[in-house]
Amino acid sequence: MGHALGEARAALAEGVFPVGAVLAAGSRVLGRARKTMASNHLGHAEMNLFQAVFAGRYSFGHADGLTLYTTLEPCIMCFGTLLHLPIARLVYAMEDGYGGCAAVALANPPPRHAARVLDVSGGVCREEARALFAAFLLTTGESFWRKGGAPELQAAVLAGR
C-alpha cells in the first residue's frame, strides 16, 4: 500500500484527485499508476495500471497471487475490469460510499464470473489516504468537487470518518 500512497501523493502534487494503484505478485511490484487528468473518467488509477501491466503479452507465472492495492475503493468500471483479470486479491485504503463497488454482490453472474473468488480487504492505511483526499478537497479548484460532487465521499473525508 505504501507504493499506492506514493502514487497518490504524486497525483496530488499534479492537482489531481489522489488515487494511486499498484499491482503486485507477492512482494514483487508489477506496475504502479495514479489517476490522471481531473476530468477524464477513463484516467482512473486502476485503469491506467491495467493498461500498463496487461498490455500485449504478459506472463506472471502463477497468476493466482496477484494483488491490487489502491488508495480508494474501486468504482464499478475498475471493479468490473478487475474481475476480467487474473487478480485474486483487492486491498484498498478508503471506502467510497458514493461510487465504490468492492462490496457489490454479483446476483446471477454469467458463467465466466460464477466461480470467481476475490479476497477483498478495506481500510488498510485508511488514515494516510484520507489525509491525502482531504488535502485535495481543501485546495482544489475543480468544479465537480467545489459544487459538492460525491457528497458521501466528501463528508467521510472531511469529517475524518
N, C-alpha and C positions, 0 to 999 in steps of 0.2 A: 504494500500500500504506500510505502514511502516514495517509490518511484512515481506512482499515480499522483500523489500530492505534489511532487516536484513538477510534473506536467501541468497541474492545476495552477501552481504558482506562476509558471511561465505564461499561461493563458491570461491570468490576472494582470501580469505586467504588460501584456499587449492590449488590455482593456476589454477582454473577452470573459464571459461567464466562466469561472474557474473549474472546469471539469477536466480531469485527467484520467487516462486509462492505460493499463499495462496488461499484456498477456504473458503468462509465464508457464513453463513446464518445470515443475518443481522449483528449484531456486534459479533456474536459467530464464532470463528475460528474453522473450522472442520479439517483442516490439513494444513501443510506447507511443502515445499520441495525446493530443489535447483538443478541446473544442476550438474551432477556428471560425472566423467571420461571424460577427454578432448576429446577423440576420439570416444566415444560411442554415436552414433546417437540416440539411444533409451533412453539415460540417460538425456533427456531434463527435466527441472524443472517441467513442466506441466505433463509429462508422469509419472514421479516419484510421483507427488502429486496424480494423478488419481489412480495409482496402490495402494497407501497407503489408500486413503479415500474410494474408491469404491470396495475394495477387499472384497469378501464374501458378507454377508448380511449387508445391511445398511438401515437406516430409518432416515430421517431428518425432518419428519413431512411434512410441506408444502414446497416441493422442488422448487417451483417457485421462491423462494427468494435467490437461491444460486448465489453467485458472485465469479468469478475467478479474482484474482488480479495477475498480472505478470509484471516483470520489462522490458520485451521485447515483442513486438507484436508476437503472436504465429505463428509458421510455419504451413505448410499445414497438417503435421501429427498431431500436437497438436490441431489445429483448427478443423480438421475433427473428432478427438476423442471427443472434447468438444461438438460438435453437437449431439453426441450419448448419452450424459449425461444430467441429469436434471439441467443444468446450464442456468440461464436466462440472466446473465449479465457478460460481459467481460470488465475489466478495465486494461489497460496496460500503462506503463510509456513511453517507447521509441518505435517509429515506426521502422520497419525493412524493408528498401527499397530493400534489397537483397532477403529475403525469407519470409517476413511477409504476412499473409493471412487474417487478420481481415477485410479487405475491399473487399474480393473476393465475388462476387455475384454468387449465385448458379443459373445457367441457366438451365431450365428444370430439377429441382430437382426431385428425386424419391419421392413417396408419403410420406415416413417417414419424409422427411425434407421440404416438400412443404409448410407446415403451420408453420414452425419453426421460432420463433421470438427471436432474440438475441439482446439485448441492448449492444452496443459497445461504449466505451469511451477511447480515447487515449490521451497521453500527461500528465497524472496525475503523478506528481513528476518526470517529464522527466529529469530535470537537475541533480537531485540526481542520477538517473540511468545512465545517460550519463557519469557522472564523474566516476562511477564505471567501466563502459565499457572502458573509456579512460585509467584509471589506469591499467586495464588488458592489453590493446593493447600496451601500452608503456613499459610493463615489461615482457610480455610473451615470452617464447622461443618456443612455439608451432608452428610447421612448417606451418600449414594451414594459420595462421594469419600472420606469417613472410613472406610468399610467396604472400601476398595480397589477401587472401581469403575474400569473402564477401565484395568486394570493395565499394559498395554503403553504406553499414553499417559502414565500417571503415571510409569512408570520412565524413559521418554525425557525427560520434562520435568524431573524432579528430578535425574537423573544428568547433565543437560546434554548429552544426546546428540541 
